[in-house]
Amino acid sequence: MAEGEASPDAQPGLRIGFLHLLSGSMVGRALSFGANLLLSRSLGPDNLGLVNLILSTTQTVEMTVRSGVDFGLSYALTGEGASLPVQRQGEIAHSALRVVQASTLLVGLAVWLWVMPGRGLLPTHLPLPRSWLLTVLLVICSLESLGTVQWDLLLIRGQTGALALRQGLFAPLKIGAAWLGALLVGLSGALTGYALAVGVQALWLWRIGRTLLPWPPQRHFDPPTALNLVKAGTPQYLTNVLATLVFPLLAGVAKGSGLAEVGYLRVGQILVQLFTLLPGALVPILFVRLRSGSDFQEQMRGTERSLRALWWSALICLVGFLLIDRWVLTLFFGPTFLPALQATRVLVLGAIGESVGQLLHQPLLASRRMRLFLVAQNGGALLAALAGLLLIPRIGAAGFLASKLIYGLVPMLLYFAAAWPAFKERGVPLRHLMLTLALAPICWLPASGGKPGMIELLVLLGSLIVLGGEGPSLMRGLRRSG
């Protein structure tokens, strides 16, 4: 093979790539979970709420500065684009990096205007100076954002082993550094430790990024290529931007209900990581794999078995968790975090809806069928934002939870309706959908007291019986596919 051609083996097989990312996710999420427990106990609900605001802002900024070039890169360098000369691939990737750098500068300025002159995001009464918190926030946001292109390239180039370090090493490293800092000097130490760990990650990404492709000189910039990348990823990017409409609602919870309520939400977000383990590993590889499919029907058939396994696993874990979540919260986080019960349940259910929706819409993205994707995701985001704006001033954190549930379940329902005609075995996904909806009231209104109520127990045990009956046939199907 000529030196200027990209190897077709650069795109990972679904199983190998999935195992790389799954192993990294399993190790990393286990370590992150333990570090988050220690950090939560060290900071308490109020300080944990402030950390949650800063980390949520970082995630939102990181998603915003991509400007669509992450999806544009996936389209440009996979499928037919994988056969481009590697020098051309390097030029395309460099153009994407330039777009992210410019976006990071503009979004950073917007965050400064929001927090300082606008006095937004952070509550009025803070344990640390507002200017110091803003400086740490901008450092973390900038370093995280500037590494997005390198993470995307690791996936595109088939370096799933290195990509697994994102969850397997750096995620727990950042939380662990925050915990060590909290032990030394409290909240300021936690934020400083996190920022230092992000700096280590940024240095590693810069070094490995130089080995992925032959990069052009730093001064090189190709505006037409950058514009094409942005245009190719604009539909998905606009959807992500609309999704960020839910984020300012978290600041509303902090100002209206206090930082402690945001701390309780953080507990739910920590536990959600365990339920997004499988989709987090599967969805990126599945997208790259489906891009080689010939049509939507073929791509949907390639998704159906993964969907059944993912949905069944998520539901069986959710039901088991609902039976013991009171004990889990008290044991891991302490009795002061028991008020996080409703937040934990609702956020986990919403995350399952998002995960199923992500799996269902991968064939749509791979085949460039964007209309339904835009309607479902944008409609869900707008409904969620509207619900939050109306409900948070009235019911506080519960309004935020309602918006997250809408954002997770509404797109899933629309994708399910679109995929229904393409399913070969319709009974199983329909049962999974009905069980998901049946568990929503249990998650929203947990029985008071230290034990599950009778109705709650009956619904959960009935769900276990249904899911347990499906287990053997699911395992047989997976063995046959292996």
Secondary structure, DSSP 8 states (H G I E B T S, - for coil): --TTB--GGGS--HHHHHHHHHHHHHHHHHHHHHHHHHHHHHHHHHHHHHHHHHHHHHHHHHHHTTTTHHHHHHHHHSGGGGGSBHHHHHHHHHHHHHHHHHHHHHHHHHHHHHHTTS--SS-SS-SS-HHHHHHHHHHHHHHHHHTHHHHHHHHHTT-HHHHTHIIIIIHHHHHHHHHHHHHHHTHHHHHHHHHHHHHHHHHHHHHHHHHHS----TT---HHHHHHHHHHHHHHHHHHHHHGGGHHHHHHHHHHH-HHHHHHHHHHHHHHHHHTHHHHHHHHHHHHHHTT-SSHHHHHHHHHHHHHHHHHHHHHHHHHHHHHHHHHHHHHH-GGGGGGHHHHHHHHHHHHHHHHHHHHHHHHHHTT-HHHHHHHHHHHHHHHHHHHHHHHHHHTHHHHHHHHHHHHHHHHHHHHHHHGGG-S--HHHHHHHHHHHHHHHHHHS--SSSS--HHHHHHHHHHHHHHHHHHHHHHHHHHHH-
